């Protein structure tokens, strides 16, 4: 399959905004979501991107990400349910890697806990990221929404770089800790 992906910035009230908002609200549990107004505000900064992903005219998904010299943090990545399982999530990650060679890409996911109601979904998500070259680090991100496993595309996770990036992204308002698993 040939992908022709484009990333379009999300602005309040646009067609992109309504598509992204609908997917965002359905793809992430309330406790894991920043207010969408917060994502829009953070996306106005340099180096912070809140974007709709398209393959030609088809709305594929959303990505919220930020970057610094050596690191990229993907806060949210979701593929529209009608396009899931067709390789789009992998292609988005591959495009990020191709466009930012040499940069560590970091993200966090719900930890794989056997007693979780969505255990199989958590396993599948971890396997998806591992298939795409990500490795579990020895650290978790803990915030008011819960505890999340940190994954990295690099062998040597740079905890300090991630902390600086999260602080910049959130105007120093995001309350979190990075702790050992």
Buried (B, 14 or more C-beta within 10 A) or exposed (E): EEBEBEBBBBEEEEEBBEBBBEBBEEBBEEEBBBEBEBBBBBBEEEEBBBBBBBBEEEBBBBBBBBBBEEBBBBBBBBBBEEBEEBEBBBBBBBBBBEEBEEBBBBBBBBBBEEEEEEEEEBEEBBEBBEEBBBEBBEBBBBBEBEBBBBBBBBEEBBBEBBBEBBEBBBEEEBEBEBEEE
